[in-house]
Amino acid sequence: MINRGGTRTVRVRAPGKINVFLKVGAVMDDGYHDVATAYQAVSLYEDVHASPASDFSVEFAGHIDTSGLETDGSNLAIKAARLLARRTGYREGVHLLIEKNVPIAGGMGGGSADAAATLLACDTLWGTDVGREELLTLASELGADVPFAFLGGTAIGTGRGDQLSPALAKGQFHWLLVLSEQGLSTPAVYRELDLHRERHAQDIFPARGQPVVDTDVLQALRAGDPHMLAESLHNDLQAPSLHLHPGLARVLEVGEANGALAGLVSGSGPTVAFLAADIDSALELQIALSAARYHVVRVTGPVAGARVIGE
């Protein structure tokens, strides 16, 4: 907790994520898909500052253009704060200042990180003390990626991605993220996946109703071996993302031609994640991608989930 001009403020940090593996099941009657994914939280963070207020409001800071983000009740962080207030009977509000670093609509769960951080920040600020398990339950009501942003680390997600089980991950993995100025709508990418499967129905196996994470991925994570993991990276949403954003194919070519063990689109994209063998390889790849005029960020994983931090 900090004190600015007599106002008590709580600051919580939550990480963005990479889906190192993502299988998507067939579209169901309700239009949704079950997934099987391996999440890894990485060192690109959202910071949420929560301070007392009579109503609910949010503003943004940081180098990312947030002009297109909603600041009304449709904002996921506001939804998180109001959900906690309703569940606990808290009768005041909160002002949220969110320092954004995770790309917007970038397939890295930035909005989910905001929501997870807001739950913890408000619970701490208000003294509602609902406990970790109840916060996780609330997180699952807000979106598929929110529980993982709360937990962090490495985990397997099934169902809509919110049914989590921790995965053992040894050591540290080095990633290079190529960020895009143009975001992609997650629903649009899933619609394109369904169309892609219809167009290529004669050429690809039908999607499983309940997909599973390949054992090779779990073994690679347990071993902490980036070479093993590189051979196991997979994302069913990559093909539709490339169809909607053709320039990503060139990004993948440049990264893999300059020493990346492998690259893939993260989640629904358009962020492209490259896995490097070690810190030296990561630095060399960062230089090459920057020289190609890409906006690149070097991160590591796994990292912790939402947590209260000092100033």
C-alpha positions, 0 to 999 in steps of 0.5 A, a space after each residue: 500500500 502507498 499513500 499519495 496525498 493522504 489517499 491509500 492506494 494499492 498497486 497490483 501487478 499481473 503478467 501477460 501470457 503466451 499459449 505455448 500450445 493451443 488446440 481448439 475443439 469443434 464449434 459447439 451449439 452455443 457458438 463456443 469452442 472447448 480448448 486445451 492449452 498450455 499457458 506460460 506467464 511472461 515478464 510483460 506486466 500490467 500494473 493496476 493502482 486502486 484507490 478509494 472512490 465513491 463510484 467506479 472509474 478507470 484511466 490508463 497510463 503507459 506507452 501503449 495507445 489506449 484511446 480505443 479502450 472503453 472506460 465505462 462499465 464494459 471495461 473488464 477491470 470495472 466489471 471485476 471491481 463491481 463483481 467483487 463489490 456485489 459479492 461482498 456487499 461493499 457499498 463504495 467504489 474504486 478508481 483504477 489507474 492501469 499502466 498498460 504494457 501488454 499489447 491490446 487485442 494482441 493475444 497475450 491476455 492484457 485485459 485479463 491481467 487487468 481484471 485479475 489484478 483489479 480483483 486482488 487490488 480491490 480485495 486488499 484495498 477494501 479489506 473484504 478478504 474473500 480469500 484466494 479460492 473465492 477470487 479465483 472463482 470470481 476470475 473464472 466468471 470474468 473470462 477464460 484467461 483471467 484465472 490464469 493471470 491470477 495464478 501465473 506460472 505455467 498451467 494447463 487450461 481446458 474447457 474454455 481455458 479456465 479449468 486450470 491445473 498447474 504444470 511443472 516447468 523447470 528453469 527459465 525460457 527466453 522469448 522474443 515478442 514481436 508486437 503489432 500496431 494492428 490488433 485482432 479480435 478474438 471472436 473474429 479469429 475463431 470465426 475464421 478458424 471455423 471457416 478455415 476448417 470448412 474450406 479445408 474439410 477434405 484435407 484436415 482431420 475433424 476437430 475433436 470435441 474435447 481436445 487435449 495437450 500433447 504429452 510432448 509439451 508437458 515433457 518439454 516444460 518439465 525438462 526445462 528444455 527449450 529445444 524440446 519445447 520448440 518442437 512441440 509449439 502449436 496453435 490452432 489459431 495461427 492459420 486463421 490469424 495469418 489469413 486475417 493478418 498476412 504480414 505475420 507470415 513474414 515476421 515468422 520467416 524473419 525470426 526463424 531465419 535469425 536464430 529462433 528455435 521456433 516461432 508461433 502466433 500467441 493465442 488469437 494474435 497478432 503478437 508473435 512469440 519466438 523461443 530462443 535457446 538461451 539469453 545470448 541467443 535471445 539478445 542476438 535475435 532481439 538485435 536482428 528483429 529490431 534491425 528489421 524494424 519490428 517492435 520487439 520485447 524480450 521476456 522470460 517465463 514462467 513468472 508469478 501471477 497477480 501480486 501486491 507490490 511496493 512502490 
